[in-house]
Amino acid sequence: MATYAIGDIQGCYDEFMALLELARFKPKKDKLWVAGDMINRGPNSLETLRYIKNLGDSAVPVLGNHDLHLLALAHKIQKPKRSDTAVQILQAPDRRELLSWLRKQPLIHYDKDRNYAMVHAGIPPEWSLKKALLLASEVETVLRGSDYKKFLVNMYGDSPCRWDDNLRGWPRLRIITNYLTRMRLCDHKGGLEYLHYKMSAQAPSSYKPWFAHGKRKTRNLNIIFGHWAALNGESGQGRVFALDTGCVWGQQLTMMRLEDQQMFSLECAAQCTYV
């Protein structure tokens, strides 16, 4: 049995299937970790989500910002944008089953035996793994409960921009969600900066990629993440694996086998998105 982790698929189903074949993934024997943003912007979100769901226990996904956005679209909390191709899921006969399954997925997956964690965007430098898992569970509990629609209404926004243990209510859940599904640049105390991720060298000097802070509390943990295609799969950190390599933008789809950290990449011949 092998365990694979794959970066942002974003509905690029054909490339997804081709990469699984390239890596010789065996659904009945192997595990597939999916680092969030399973859907949206690509042309085949419905097929992608169905495939991952139908893998059953062989699939280990975490939620990304596009996955959460689909839930907001489903409840008319947000209006579809031109780039929101995942609306095809909302017209499917099995939409309720798919959406119910989606909102039960975690924000962080941790494998103690391997010392690997997977999250869509990252873990802020001042959080330990224990704290990240506890705070993620706060959002997961609400998302799986009867108040999940209220959470989706209050999920959007850039404030607060810094963690405070005294935060309560929706602001607390919002910043937890932003850290785990949207973060790229932050300062050493977790203050978020959203503007300069494509050219992070132009950001104010106190802001770095979340994984580049020297006193980050998760330095001894192997972390798999997606969300940041501009990195081109390069974090510069030995224990930090950036797996979003921009398939939906016509670049690559990338998967890693955890047992030996071998990378499998598929060149995407053309931009997969409708944008």
Helices and strands as residue ranges (DSSP letters): E 3-6, H 13-22, E 31-34, H 45-54, G 56-58, E 59-61, H 65-74, H 87-90, H 95-102, E 108-111, E 116-119, H 129-144, H 148-154, H 169-181, E 185-186, E 192-193, G 197-202, E 208-209, G 210-212, E 222-225, G 229-231, E 240-242, G 247-249, E 252-257, E 262-267
